[in-house]
Amino acid sequence: MPLDRLDPRTLARELNGASNDPLYVMCKTGGRAAKAVERFQAAGFSNVLAIAGGIVAWEQAGLPVVRGAPVAMSLERQVRIAAGSLVVLGVVLGAWIHPALYVLAALIGCGLIFAGVTDWCGMGMLLARMPWNQRNIPACPSAPLPTPEHPSAPSPSAPS
């Protein structure tokens, strides 16, 4: 579930869970999961944990991962294509139409710098809302958690 569409109370109702039932949150590397844990805690859920290292660490530990339908192209790749295309468009328009249109390339460059510094990408958020990026992924009703048989398995961790 995309972080910008996460509604802790609605998700809890869909899973028939109480706010004190344990909830484990996972994303690719753990960054968005930590933000999701903060949202759940702000909504009154105290027993919410992010899996340390995310899906990457989970796979490296040899634990199973069930994936949804494949996405045609990752969001990060879409951002790179869109940003690069807009920079080239700004340069071409600036050279052929009017030099003031070079500002398009400069604005995209500034946006990329801002995204790198703040870890917030407006273009990525916009692209995530496009119809081709919309999937209804049901919440996993139960997933195996790390066990003593898998000592190297990523463990739940509360965000710091």
N, C-alpha and C positions, 0 to 999 in steps of 0.2 A: 504494500500500500504506500503510495507516495506520501512523504512527510507533510506536504502542504494540504493534503486531504484527510489527515489523521484527526479523528474526533474520538478521544478516549471513551467517552460515555456511550456513544453509539456502538463502538466496537465491543465494549463490555456487554451491552444488551444483546448484540448478535451472538456472542459466545456464551451467553447465559452465565456470566461470571460476576462475582461480587468484587468489590474494590480491594478486598484483602486476599483474594486468590492469587497465587503466584503467576506472573506473566513474564515471559522471556521475550525480549525484543532483539532482532538481528537484522543487520544490513550487510553490505558488501565488506566493509572494513571496520565498522563500529561507530563512525562519526554520526551518521543520521540516527542510529539506534540510541545513542546517548541523548540526542535532542528529543527523540520520541519518549524516552524515559522521563525527561524533564516535564514534558507535556502531561504524561500520565500522572506524575507526582503532583503537578499543579492542579490537576482535576481531582485529587484526593486518593489516588491509588498509591499505596505505600509499598506494596510488594512487587515492584517492577524492576527487572534487571536487564542490562544489555549483555549480550554474549561478547566477551573480550575478543577482539580481533575479527569479529564478524564471520561471514560465510567463508572468507579466504582462510582464516585460521581453522574453521570447522573442516573444510576440505583437506587442508594440510595435515590435520589430525587423522585423516582417513575415515571420517564419519560421512554418512550418506546425506546427499542433498537432492531434494525433489524440486525440479524446476518447472515453471509454467511454460506456456507456449513461447517459442523463441521470438525475440524482438528483431525486426528487420535490421535495425541499426541502434547502437547505444546512444543515449542522450548526449554523452560527452562528444561522441563523433559527430552528431548532428550540430552541436554548438560550434565545433571546429569548422565544419563545412559552411554553416551560415555565416560565421564571423569572417572566414577567409573570403567567401563570395562577396560579402558587403565591402570588405577592404578593397578587393579588386574592382568592384563596381565604383566605389568612391574615387579610386585612382583613374579609372578610365573616364568617368564623367568629368573629373577635374581636368584631365588633359584635353578632352574633346569638346566639352560643353562650356564649362566655366570653372576657373580655378577655385572659386568658393566651394565647389562641391568636393574638394579634397577634405573638407571638414567631416564628411561621412567616414572616411578611413580613420581620421584622428579620433572621432567619437567611439568607434568600435575598439580601437586600440586602448583608449582610456577605460572602456568598459571591461576589457580583458584584464587590465592592470587592477582595476577595482575588484574584479572577481577573484583574482589571485591573492590579493591582500586580505580581503574580508571573508573569503569562502562563500560568497553569496553571488549567484549568477542570475541576473534578471533574464537574460536570453535563454538560459537553461530552464528557468521556471516557466517562461512563455512557451517554449517548445514542448515541455512536459504536458501542457494543457491541450496540445494539438490532437485532433481526432486519431491520427495514426499512432499516437503514443498512449491511448487509453485502453486499458485492459482491466477487466474485472477479475481480480485474483482473490479467491476466497482465502480467508484466514485459515491457517493450518490448525485443525482442532487439537492435535497433539503431535509433538515431535520428540524424538529421543533426546534425552539430556545426557551430558557427560556422565560416565559411570566409572567405577574403579577398574573395569576391564580396559578402559581407554585412558590411561594416566596422562597422556599428552593432549587430551581433548581440551578445547577452549572452555573456560569456566565462566559462569555468569559473574558479572561484576557491576557494581553500582558505579555510575559516572561520578567522577571527582569534581 
